[in-house]
Amino acid sequence: MLVRIIGRQLPGASCAGVDGVRVGVQRDRDVEQWVPADGEQAVFEFDVTVVDTADGPDFRGPYVHGRRGERFLYLVWSHASTGLPVMFRRAKLQLAPVAELLVQRPDVRAAVTGTLPLTGRDGTPVCASVRPPWIEWTVTNG
């Protein structure tokens, strides 16, 4: 299944007391698809495997983290204020709401899109555990 994350309202390249801020998606232990935090939006696309289990849909693949029933995707924030990239925050995009959508629409599995603001209420990069209504998940056939 194609996963598309659309981040809007980015916090800017200078925020949270650091410069050179960017955001990427974590694949296994590495981070890729870096986007500067001063753009209009950040879009990440990657594949996730959906496996039907007795407990409902489960997610697998190098972008998926966490234990079964607690799966999530990581968005990683880094900065280059020291000259070298340094991770300083991560956001966990919880996948339980996606599993619920797939149960409601078992015939639809081609693509899922998560749309969210990337600036938190305090004006810094969004971090911690992200669930609806902060992120809106939609599932489509294409």
Secondary structure, 3 states (H helix, E strand, C coil): CEEEEEEECCCCCCECCECCCEEEEEECCEEEEEEECCCCEEEEEEECEEEEECCEEEEECCCCECCCCCCEEEEEEEECCCCCCEEEEEEEEECHHHHHHHHHCCCCCCEEEEEEECECCCCCECCEEECCCCCEEEEECC
